[in-house]
Amino acid sequence: MTPKQVRADLVDALCTDLVGPVAGSALEAERIHQAPARWYLTGFLVPYEAPASHKQDDTGDDQMELVDAGGADDNVVPESQARSRAFFPSSMGLSVLVAQTTSTLTVEVLWGTYARLPNVAAVDHGPGRIHESERWQRTQNQQVVTVNLR
């Protein structure tokens, strides 16, 4: 294996771990056991019209820890920082440069959508710790859009 191939494999693995599968990959129609927003670290959008429960992470702990640089009284407890509810992203932008004579731009957009499947099996995590497993099915989508630039 050449260094170029090793690098390409590493980039593919990193992209898959962070963003998710790409069109044509073996994972194009994957099933995962957690919500995609928890499974992938980045690369997802939540529809603007979705209910608030789908657009935010209520279980996340976004509280910032304060570290004392020294010189302060150790007996003083710092005030807790206010938590703000951060919503998952619902849109993205893209900028491109084209020649002044360009009148139309054709864009191919590829994305995956995930649908929650009915709970399929109970998972035994020990005495008193049985819960039904969650499953999400990915579907590949594609749209070609022509944009009039005039």
Backbone bond lengths (Angstrom), bond angles and torsions (degrees), N, CA, C in turn:
res aa  C-N    CA-C-N  psi(-1)  N-CA   C-N-CA  omega(-1)  CA-C   N-CA-C  phi
1 M - - - 1.445 - - 1.528 108.48 -
2 T 1.311 116.21 132.09 1.459 120.80 -178.15 1.533 110.23 -82.39
3 P 1.333 117.31 159.69 1.472 119.80 176.33 1.536 112.27 -56.74
4 K 1.314 116.37 -35.46 1.467 120.27 179.12 1.536 110.65 -63.99
5 Q 1.326 116.83 -40.16 1.460 120.90 178.80 1.537 111.08 -68.59
6 V 1.337 116.29 -40.08 1.465 120.59 178.56 1.527 109.45 -61.39
7 R 1.336 116.21 -45.79 1.463 120.15 179.24 1.521 110.93 -61.96
8 A 1.326 118.01 -43.72 1.460 121.61 179.64 1.531 110.76 -61.80
9 D 1.329 117.14 -40.44 1.464 120.73 178.09 1.522 111.29 -65.39
10 L 1.327 117.33 -39.59 1.461 121.11 178.36 1.527 111.37 -65.78
11 V 1.323 116.88 -42.70 1.466 121.26 178.61 1.526 109.62 -63.47
12 D 1.340 117.77 -43.20 1.465 121.16 178.37 1.524 111.26 -61.61
13 A 1.344 116.69 -44.32 1.463 120.75 -179.60 1.529 110.86 -63.78
14 L 1.325 117.23 -42.89 1.457 121.39 179.98 1.529 110.79 -65.05
15 C 1.307 116.44 -44.10 1.465 121.30 178.80 1.528 110.34 -60.61
16 T 1.330 116.71 -44.98 1.465 120.51 179.79 1.514 111.07 -63.67
17 D 1.333 118.23 -40.75 1.463 121.36 -179.90 1.525 112.48 -67.85
18 L 1.314 118.08 -37.67 1.456 121.08 -175.87 1.523 113.19 -86.94
19 V 1.323 116.80 -45.76 1.462 121.68 -171.43 1.517 112.50 -103.33
20 G 1.322 116.82 -36.54 1.458 120.71 -176.96 1.510 110.71 119.43
21 P 1.320 115.78 179.64 1.467 120.69 -176.64 1.528 112.84 -65.63
22 V 1.308 115.41 154.69 1.461 121.40 175.05 1.522 108.69 -105.16
23 A 1.311 115.95 160.94 1.459 121.06 178.89 1.519 109.92 -57.38
24 G 1.320 115.91 134.80 1.454 120.98 178.02 1.520 114.34 89.66
25 S 1.337 117.58 -7.25 1.466 119.42 -179.77 1.530 109.64 -80.32
26 A 1.322 115.17 166.30 1.463 120.88 178.56 1.533 111.25 -64.69
27 L 1.329 117.53 -21.01 1.470 121.75 -178.16 1.531 112.78 -97.62
28 E 1.316 117.20 11.60 1.465 121.34 -176.06 1.528 112.59 -54.74
29 A 1.323 118.47 -34.76 1.468 122.65 -179.11 1.527 110.42 -115.57
30 E 1.325 116.82 37.89 1.462 121.74 -175.32 1.517 113.02 -63.47
31 R 1.343 114.23 160.25 1.460 122.71 168.94 1.522 106.16 -120.32
32 I 1.318 115.55 130.38 1.461 119.62 179.28 1.526 108.91 -120.43
33 H 1.331 117.05 159.22 1.456 120.99 -174.56 1.525 113.94 -99.37
34 Q 1.319 117.83 9.14 1.463 122.38 175.25 1.519 108.50 -136.79
35 A 1.316 115.39 163.11 1.461 119.06 175.21 1.524 108.98 -59.82
36 P 1.323 118.94 141.75 1.471 121.28 -177.91 1.532 113.41 -55.24
37 A 1.325 118.15 -32.42 1.466 120.94 179.30 1.525 111.43 -66.02
38 R 1.315 117.48 -22.54 1.459 121.32 176.60 1.525 111.49 -94.89
39 W 1.314 116.83 -28.77 1.464 121.76 -176.77 1.527 111.08 -76.00
40 Y 1.337 116.49 -42.59 1.464 121.82 -178.66 1.517 109.98 -107.58
41 L 1.307 116.79 143.01 1.454 121.21 -175.50 1.522 113.06 -80.37
42 T 1.300 117.47 -24.93 1.462 121.32 -176.15 1.525 108.37 -154.62
43 G 1.308 115.88 176.92 1.458 119.43 172.97 1.513 114.77 84.99
44 F 1.332 118.51 23.00 1.452 118.42 177.95 1.525 109.99 -128.62
45 L 1.320 114.94 151.05 1.461 122.59 176.13 1.521 108.23 -124.77
46 V 1.315 116.16 146.32 1.459 122.07 176.81 1.523 106.58 -112.27
47 P 1.332 118.60 131.53 1.469 119.70 -178.97 1.527 111.97 -54.89
48 Y 1.307 116.61 138.88 1.463 122.75 -178.93 1.527 111.18 -57.80
49 E 1.329 116.82 -35.62 1.465 121.28 -176.78 1.524 112.61 -81.01
50 A 1.332 118.90 -3.07 1.469 121.59 -177.82 1.519 110.46 -64.24
51 P 1.342 117.62 152.46 1.462 119.34 176.90 1.527 111.05 -63.17
52 A 1.317 116.18 154.21 1.470 121.10 -177.35 1.519 111.92 -56.09
53 S 1.328 117.61 -32.81 1.471 120.37 -179.61 1.524 111.81 -63.88
54 H 1.327 118.32 -24.59 1.464 122.42 178.52 1.526 112.14 -90.26
55 K 1.342 116.87 -19.38 1.459 120.70 -173.74 1.520 114.68 -95.45
56 Q 1.333 117.57 -0.56 1.463 119.10 -179.27 1.512 110.32 -142.89
57 D 1.311 115.30 160.27 1.457 122.19 -179.98 1.524 108.23 -104.82
58 D 1.337 116.19 99.82 1.460 120.16 -179.01 1.522 112.82 -76.88
59 T 1.337 117.00 -16.16 1.462 119.81 -177.62 1.515 112.58 -94.89
60 G 1.313 117.84 -9.17 1.464 121.03 -179.70 1.516 111.46 -71.37
61 D 1.309 116.65 150.43 1.461 121.60 178.80 1.522 107.70 -113.14
62 D 1.315 115.56 94.42 1.458 120.47 -177.16 1.518 112.51 -94.54
63 Q 1.326 116.98 16.07 1.451 120.00 -179.03 1.519 109.35 -73.50
64 M 1.320 115.74 131.93 1.452 121.31 -178.03 1.523 109.25 -86.81
65 E 1.336 116.02 134.19 1.455 119.92 177.21 1.514 108.69 -87.05
66 L 1.329 115.51 133.80 1.445 120.69 178.29 1.524 108.51 -97.38
67 V 1.303 117.38 131.97 1.459 121.96 179.48 1.516 107.78 -111.83
68 D 1.327 116.00 126.30 1.451 121.26 -179.00 1.526 109.16 -77.39
69 A 1.297 116.52 128.43 1.463 121.03 -178.84 1.520 111.76 -82.47
70 G 1.304 117.78 0.92 1.464 120.93 178.86 1.508 110.94 105.09
71 G 1.320 115.45 159.33 1.446 120.46 176.28 1.511 113.83 87.66
72 A 1.333 119.10 -4.53 1.462 121.13 -179.99 1.523 108.86 -103.55
73 D 1.305 116.13 163.31 1.460 121.54 179.28 1.524 108.90 -71.32
74 D 1.338 117.73 123.61 1.456 122.28 -178.10 1.517 112.90 -70.12
75 N 1.313 118.25 -15.98 1.455 121.20 -178.11 1.523 112.67 -84.03
76 V 1.317 117.68 -9.43 1.455 121.50 -178.75 1.523 108.56 -87.96
77 V 1.321 115.64 122.53 1.465 120.77 178.54 1.522 107.83 -87.17
78 P 1.348 118.32 123.83 1.472 119.45 -179.77 1.524 110.92 -67.57
79 E 1.328 115.34 149.60 1.452 119.93 177.40 1.515 108.69 -66.10
80 S 1.342 116.02 142.99 1.463 118.54 178.36 1.523 108.75 -73.43
81 Q 1.305 115.49 145.93 1.456 121.50 -179.97 1.527 109.47 -77.62
82 A 1.304 116.57 143.14 1.457 120.88 176.63 1.516 109.38 -67.80
83 R 1.306 115.08 138.26 1.463 119.73 178.35 1.520 108.54 -94.42
84 S 1.298 115.30 135.33 1.455 119.00 174.98 1.518 107.74 -112.22
85 R 1.292 115.51 142.51 1.462 119.55 179.39 1.510 108.52 -82.47
86 A 1.298 115.37 116.93 1.454 120.54 178.34 1.523 108.52 -96.25
87 F 1.296 115.89 129.56 1.455 120.51 178.10 1.516 109.42 -88.05
88 F 1.339 115.25 148.29 1.459 120.28 174.03 1.534 107.75 -65.48
89 P 1.326 117.26 153.91 1.470 119.53 -179.31 1.524 111.61 -66.47
90 S 1.346 115.75 144.13 1.463 120.13 179.09 1.526 112.20 -122.31
91 S 1.317 117.12 0.91 1.460 119.39 177.57 1.517 109.47 -154.72
92 M 1.309 115.59 167.05 1.456 121.27 176.71 1.515 108.15 -147.97
93 G 1.300 115.68 163.49 1.461 120.20 179.43 1.513 110.57 -127.64
94 L 1.297 115.14 161.74 1.452 121.79 179.37 1.523 107.93 -147.12
95 S 1.312 116.14 130.94 1.468 120.75 177.03 1.518 109.01 -112.90
96 V 1.315 115.95 138.75 1.463 120.93 177.59 1.526 109.31 -136.44
97 L 1.305 115.60 152.10 1.458 121.52 174.30 1.524 108.43 -105.67
98 V 1.309 115.50 131.67 1.465 120.64 178.01 1.528 108.44 -132.68
99 A 1.295 115.58 160.75 1.466 120.73 177.22 1.532 109.67 -65.29
100 Q 1.325 116.84 150.71 1.467 121.04 -179.40 1.524 112.39 -59.91
101 T 1.289 116.80 -25.11 1.465 120.37 -177.68 1.532 112.51 -83.54
102 T 1.316 118.11 -5.60 1.467 121.53 -178.96 1.527 109.36 -70.91
103 S 1.323 116.59 126.39 1.469 120.27 -178.68 1.530 112.21 -105.49
104 T 1.318 117.04 -27.61 1.462 119.86 177.81 1.528 109.57 -137.84
105 L 1.304 114.19 155.65 1.462 121.17 178.98 1.524 107.03 -132.79
106 T 1.314 117.15 125.54 1.456 121.37 178.09 1.517 108.44 -103.22
107 V 1.334 114.96 126.14 1.459 121.42 -175.48 1.527 108.55 -121.78
108 E 1.325 115.92 133.55 1.463 120.87 173.53 1.526 107.48 -103.88
109 V 1.319 115.85 120.47 1.459 121.79 -177.96 1.526 108.53 -109.45
110 L 1.339 115.90 127.63 1.462 121.74 179.07 1.521 108.28 -121.16
111 W 1.333 117.37 135.86 1.457 120.71 177.82 1.522 109.81 -156.90
112 G 1.294 114.58 164.16 1.454 120.75 176.36 1.510 109.68 -115.56
113 T 1.323 116.36 142.14 1.458 121.17 173.29 1.524 108.10 -115.36
114 Y 1.310 115.52 148.62 1.463 121.13 -179.32 1.518 109.04 -118.77
115 A 1.329 115.63 133.84 1.459 121.59 176.31 1.521 108.21 -119.23
116 R 1.312 114.94 135.62 1.458 119.45 178.80 1.519 109.25 -74.59
117 L 1.313 115.96 128.31 1.456 121.80 178.16 1.525 108.84 -90.10
118 P 1.317 116.95 157.75 1.472 118.08 175.77 1.526 109.74 -59.45
119 N 1.326 115.76 149.10 1.462 119.38 177.09 1.523 108.41 -58.29
120 V 1.320 115.37 128.20 1.463 119.21 -171.25 1.513 114.23 -105.52
121 A 1.313 119.50 -23.91 1.458 119.77 -176.03 1.513 110.16 -156.84
122 A 1.314 114.95 149.29 1.458 120.13 174.51 1.517 108.21 -85.24
123 V 1.325 116.37 135.79 1.460 121.81 179.26 1.523 108.12 -108.34
124 D 1.337 116.53 126.45 1.464 121.85 -178.18 1.519 109.18 -93.45
125 H 1.335 115.94 114.17 1.462 121.54 178.60 1.529 110.88 -106.68
126 G 1.312 117.35 22.83 1.462 120.92 -179.08 1.516 110.58 110.96
127 P 1.340 117.31 178.29 1.463 121.56 -177.43 1.530 112.57 -55.82
128 G 1.302 115.32 124.44 1.454 120.91 177.26 1.517 114.44 73.25
129 R 1.313 117.81 8.47 1.474 120.01 -176.92 1.522 110.35 -124.10
130 I 1.297 117.22 54.49 1.464 121.83 178.63 1.524 107.95 -105.43
131 H 1.309 116.63 128.38 1.458 120.23 174.00 1.521 108.87 -141.90
132 E 1.310 113.86 160.34 1.455 118.28 179.80 1.512 109.30 -81.04
133 S 1.318 114.96 139.66 1.459 119.13 -178.05 1.529 110.46 -79.46
134 E 1.293 114.28 151.00 1.458 122.82 -178.77 1.531 107.28 -101.05
135 R 1.310 117.17 141.94 1.458 121.03 178.15 1.527 109.12 -135.58
136 W 1.336 115.13 138.98 1.459 122.20 178.18 1.523 108.20 -125.84
137 Q 1.329 117.04 132.19 1.468 123.25 -178.63 1.521 109.18 -106.67
138 R 1.332 115.49 129.51 1.464 121.29 178.85 1.520 110.48 -92.53
139 T 1.329 116.49 137.71 1.459 123.09 174.04 1.520 108.05 -124.36
140 Q 1.324 116.51 130.96 1.464 121.86 179.71 1.523 109.45 -79.90
141 N 1.329 117.01 138.36 1.468 123.08 178.72 1.521 109.56 -127.68
142 Q 1.317 115.00 153.31 1.461 120.79 179.36 1.526 108.33 -150.12
143 Q 1.327 115.43 139.12 1.465 120.91 178.02 1.518 108.05 -144.22
144 V 1.317 116.57 133.75 1.459 121.12 173.62 1.517 107.13 -105.09
145 V 1.346 115.08 125.72 1.466 120.92 -175.77 1.527 107.78 -123.23
146 T 1.316 116.34 132.41 1.452 120.98 173.87 1.529 108.23 -106.48
147 V 1.323 115.54 124.36 1.459 121.90 -176.75 1.521 108.67 -107.15
148 N 1.325 116.83 127.13 1.460 122.34 177.21 1.530 106.80 -83.45
149 L 1.313 118.16 121.03 1.457 122.38 -177.40 1.518 114.17 -93.30
150 R 1.293 117.44 -0.51 1.474 120.52 -179.09 1.503 111.34 -91.86
